[in-house]
Amino acid sequence: MRFLAFLLLCAACIERPFEGALPQPRRAQVDRAALRDILVPPPADATPVGAVFGNAAELVGYKLDPPQLAPGQRTRLTFYWRCRAELEAWHIFVHLEDAGGTGERIHAEHDPAGGRFPTDAWKPGDTIADAFYFVANKDPLILYLGFYSQGEARLPITSPGRGRDDGTSRLVAGVLPLAH
């Protein structure tokens, strides 16, 4: 009987994780060699921004191709991000709002580089090209962007650079011009 009591007492002393403890999130694993087209510096003709989000991700600049919007034409917008510190998993949101005041908005929520290079795989010093396509209407577009996780959680803007924070952790990065 004493031996059984001794065994129970020893079993009670074994350390176990707190039952409410959350498992540590796993960082994304990517083949960096397959990202040569993504891990590139911004071109000299990129529009500089220099906005920093959460002291971890900097929007160095962006490039519009073609350089001016044409109604009904497919356009590529590429963001150039620089990782300053490790990040958790965040998604990028882009709102292109009609500068003509019609209230129309193009949404472009996405994971960086078409999902090939999630933010939790970024390493300090990485420069990432993140492109997506859209079709413009008849007015210039105001470019808003930022990072979000689940629900409405957004990564705060540490410094807006050449842009401005609209007060909701959404960067106003500039106006995409319309061709004449």
Secondary structure as UniProt FT lines:
FT   HELIX           2..12
FT   TURN            19..20
FT   HELIX           32..35
FT   TURN            36..38
FT   TURN            44..45
FT   STRAND          47..53
FT   TURN            54..56
FT   STRAND          57..65
FT   TURN            71..72
FT   STRAND          74..83
FT   STRAND          91..98
FT   TURN            99..100
FT   STRAND          105..107
FT   HELIX           112..115
FT   HELIX           119..121
FT   TURN            124..125
FT   STRAND          127..135
FT   STRAND          141..148
FT   TURN            151..152
FT   STRAND          157..159
FT   TURN            161..162
FT   STRAND          164..165
FT   STRAND          171..176
//
